[in-house]
Amino acid sequence: MGAVARFHREHDGTQPGDPRKAAAVILHIASLEEPPLRLLLGSDAVHLAGTFCPLPAYSQFNRALRRAQPDLAALLVYTAQTAQSQAAYEILDSYGVRTRRLGRRGDGWLALVGCKGKCTRRGWFYGCKVFDAVTPNGTITGLGLAPATVQEQPCTETLLWARQQQPPQLNSLGKPCAAGIYLADRGFNGVERHLH
């Protein structure tokens, strides 16, 4: 570990390229009405560009992703179940996620979930809350969305209930922790809630 830290200290600021030029190019690209799909910056990127196969356009990528979706879902479930079976505990957390709201007619994106809410990390925001269960190594074993206005405690209770009861419409919340131990922050508080 010391050798890696020493290497970073010794080479900090000596990398090739000009960060000011890169920032200027990024700002220019961001201001374009139709920016390019890809942007290669620096001699390393240009040198390595021919090494990799060309990336598909968005529409091609989306079609390929839809074709692979069942296999990807099965891989994620397998990864989560394997990590969960080895975990001594799981961590429950919630966080706000901003969504786009463009002032168009209609209900906007995520009409039933997206709304104005508050969370400790974002303050006031428009979007939804994500509730998840994570193993100590960072594998997400359960995931759910809720309106941004909801309180953490009732949603966490629903998450724990659904993981125990396994209703088919809430299968993204995952299975119960194998060890039966959950850690949560102070948002999940109250004597009656600790009795669960």
C-alpha positions as CSV (number, residue, x, y, z in Angstrom):
1,M,0.0,0.0,0.0
2,G,2.8,2.4,0.8
3,A,4.4,1.9,-2.6
4,V,1.2,2.8,-4.4
5,A,0.7,5.9,-2.3
6,R,4.3,6.9,-2.9
7,F,4.0,6.4,-6.6
8,H,0.9,8.7,-6.6
9,R,2.6,11.4,-4.6
10,E,5.7,11.3,-6.9
11,H,3.7,11.5,-10.1
12,D,1.0,13.8,-9.1
13,G,0.9,16.7,-11.6
14,T,3.4,15.2,-14.0
15,Q,0.8,13.4,-16.2
16,P,0.9,14.3,-19.9
17,G,-1.7,16.6,-21.3
18,D,-3.2,20.0,-20.4
19,P,-6.2,19.9,-18.1
20,R,-7.2,23.5,-19.1
21,K,-7.4,22.5,-22.8
22,A,-9.4,19.4,-21.9
23,A,-11.8,21.4,-19.8
24,A,-12.2,23.9,-22.6
25,V,-13.0,21.1,-25.1
26,I,-15.5,19.5,-22.7
27,L,-17.3,22.9,-22.1
28,H,-17.4,23.5,-25.9
29,I,-18.8,20.0,-26.6
30,A,-21.4,20.4,-23.8
31,S,-22.6,23.6,-25.5
32,L,-23.2,22.0,-28.9
33,E,-26.8,21.3,-30.0
34,E,-25.8,17.8,-31.2
35,P,-22.6,16.8,-29.3
36,P,-20.7,13.7,-30.6
37,L,-21.5,10.4,-29.0
38,R,-17.8,9.9,-28.0
39,L,-14.9,12.2,-27.2
40,L,-11.3,11.1,-27.1
41,L,-9.1,13.3,-25.0
42,G,-5.3,12.9,-24.6
43,S,-2.7,11.0,-26.5
44,D,-3.4,7.7,-24.6
45,A,-7.0,7.8,-25.5
46,V,-6.3,8.4,-29.2
47,H,-3.5,5.8,-29.2
48,L,-5.8,3.1,-27.6
49,A,-8.9,4.0,-29.7
50,G,-8.0,1.5,-32.4
51,T,-7.4,-1.3,-29.9
52,F,-11.1,-1.5,-28.9
53,C,-14.0,-2.4,-31.1
54,P,-16.2,0.5,-32.1
55,L,-19.0,1.3,-29.7
56,P,-22.5,1.1,-31.1
57,A,-24.9,4.0,-31.5
58,Y,-27.4,4.5,-28.7
59,S,-30.2,2.7,-30.6
60,Q,-28.0,-0.3,-31.3
61,F,-26.8,-0.4,-27.7
62,N,-30.4,-0.3,-26.4
63,R,-31.5,-3.1,-28.7
64,A,-28.5,-5.3,-27.6
65,L,-29.3,-4.4,-23.9
66,R,-32.9,-5.5,-24.3
67,R,-31.9,-8.8,-25.9
68,A,-29.4,-9.4,-23.0
69,Q,-31.8,-8.3,-20.2
70,P,-32.9,-11.7,-19.1
71,D,-29.3,-13.0,-18.9
72,L,-28.1,-9.8,-17.1
73,A,-31.0,-10.1,-14.6
74,A,-30.2,-13.7,-13.9
75,L,-26.5,-12.8,-13.3
76,L,-27.4,-10.0,-10.9
77,V,-29.8,-12.3,-8.9
78,Y,-27.1,-15.0,-8.7
79,T,-24.4,-12.4,-7.6
80,A,-26.8,-11.0,-5.0
81,Q,-27.8,-14.4,-3.6
82,T,-24.2,-15.6,-3.4
83,A,-23.0,-12.4,-1.6
84,Q,-26.0,-12.5,0.7
85,S,-25.4,-16.1,1.7
86,Q,-21.9,-15.2,2.8
87,A,-22.8,-11.9,4.6
88,A,-22.7,-11.6,8.4
89,Y,-25.1,-8.7,8.1
90,E,-26.8,-6.3,5.6
91,I,-27.0,-2.5,5.7
92,L,-30.3,-0.7,5.0
93,D,-30.1,2.7,3.5
94,S,-32.2,5.2,1.6
95,Y,-31.2,8.1,-0.6
96,G,-32.8,10.7,-2.8
97,V,-32.5,10.5,-6.6
98,R,-33.2,13.5,-8.7
99,T,-35.3,12.9,-11.9
100,R,-35.9,15.2,-14.8
101,R,-38.8,17.6,-14.7
102,L,-39.1,19.7,-17.8
103,G,-42.2,21.6,-17.1
104,R,-44.1,19.9,-20.0
105,R,-47.7,19.1,-19.9
106,G,-48.6,15.9,-18.2
107,D,-47.4,14.2,-15.1
108,G,-43.7,14.1,-15.9
109,W,-41.3,11.2,-15.6
110,L,-42.1,8.6,-12.9
111,A,-45.5,10.1,-12.5
112,L,-46.6,7.9,-9.5
113,V,-43.2,8.1,-7.7
114,G,-41.5,11.4,-8.7
115,C,-42.4,14.4,-6.5
116,K,-40.8,17.0,-4.4
117,G,-39.2,15.7,-1.2
118,K,-36.3,16.1,1.2
119,C,-33.3,14.0,2.1
120,T,-30.3,14.6,4.3
121,R,-27.8,14.4,1.4
122,R,-29.7,16.4,-1.3
123,G,-31.9,18.8,0.7
124,W,-35.0,19.6,-1.2
125,F,-35.2,17.9,-4.6
126,Y,-37.6,16.6,-7.2
127,G,-37.4,12.8,-7.8
128,C,-37.8,9.7,-5.7
129,K,-36.2,7.8,-2.9
130,V,-34.4,4.5,-3.3
131,F,-34.4,2.0,-0.5
132,D,-31.8,-0.7,-0.6
133,A,-30.1,-3.5,1.3
134,V,-26.4,-3.9,0.8
135,T,-23.8,-6.5,2.0
136,P,-20.6,-5.4,3.6
137,N,-18.7,-5.9,0.3
138,G,-21.1,-3.5,-1.5
139,T,-23.4,-6.0,-3.3
140,I,-27.0,-4.7,-3.5
141,T,-29.3,-7.5,-2.5
142,G,-32.6,-5.6,-2.5
143,L,-33.8,-2.4,-4.1
144,G,-37.1,-0.4,-4.1
145,L,-38.4,3.0,-5.2
146,A,-40.7,5.2,-3.2
147,P,-42.0,8.8,-3.6
148,A,-39.6,11.4,-2.4
149,T,-42.0,12.6,0.3
150,V,-42.1,9.3,2.3
151,Q,-40.5,8.8,5.7
152,E,-37.7,6.3,6.0
153,Q,-39.2,4.2,8.8
154,P,-42.4,2.9,7.2
155,C,-40.7,2.2,3.9
156,T,-37.9,0.3,5.7
157,E,-40.6,-1.7,7.5
158,T,-42.2,-2.5,4.2
159,L,-38.8,-3.6,2.8
160,L,-38.2,-5.9,5.7
161,W,-41.8,-7.3,5.6
162,A,-41.5,-7.9,1.8
163,R,-38.1,-9.7,2.2
164,Q,-39.7,-12.0,4.7
165,Q,-43.0,-12.7,3.0
166,Q,-41.7,-12.6,-0.6
167,P,-44.8,-11.2,-2.5
168,P,-44.2,-11.7,-6.2
169,Q,-45.0,-8.0,-7.1
170,L,-42.1,-6.9,-4.8
171,N,-39.4,-9.3,-5.8
172,S,-36.8,-6.5,-6.4
173,L,-36.6,-6.1,-2.6
174,G,-34.8,-9.4,-2.4
175,K,-34.7,-12.2,0.2
176,P,-34.2,-12.0,4.0
177,C,-30.6,-11.6,5.2
178,A,-29.2,-15.1,5.9
179,A,-27.8,-14.0,9.2
180,G,-30.9,-12.0,10.2
181,I,-28.9,-9.0,11.2
182,Y,-29.5,-5.5,9.6
183,L,-27.7,-2.3,10.3
184,A,-29.4,1.1,9.6
185,D,-28.7,4.7,10.3
186,R,-30.5,7.0,12.8
187,G,-33.3,7.6,10.3
188,F,-34.6,4.2,11.3
189,N,-35.3,5.0,15.0
190,G,-37.9,4.6,17.7
191,V,-38.4,2.0,20.4
192,E,-41.3,0.3,18.7
193,R,-39.2,-0.1,15.5
194,H,-36.3,-1.6,17.3
195,L,-38.5,-4.5,18.6
196,H,-38.8,-6.0,15.0
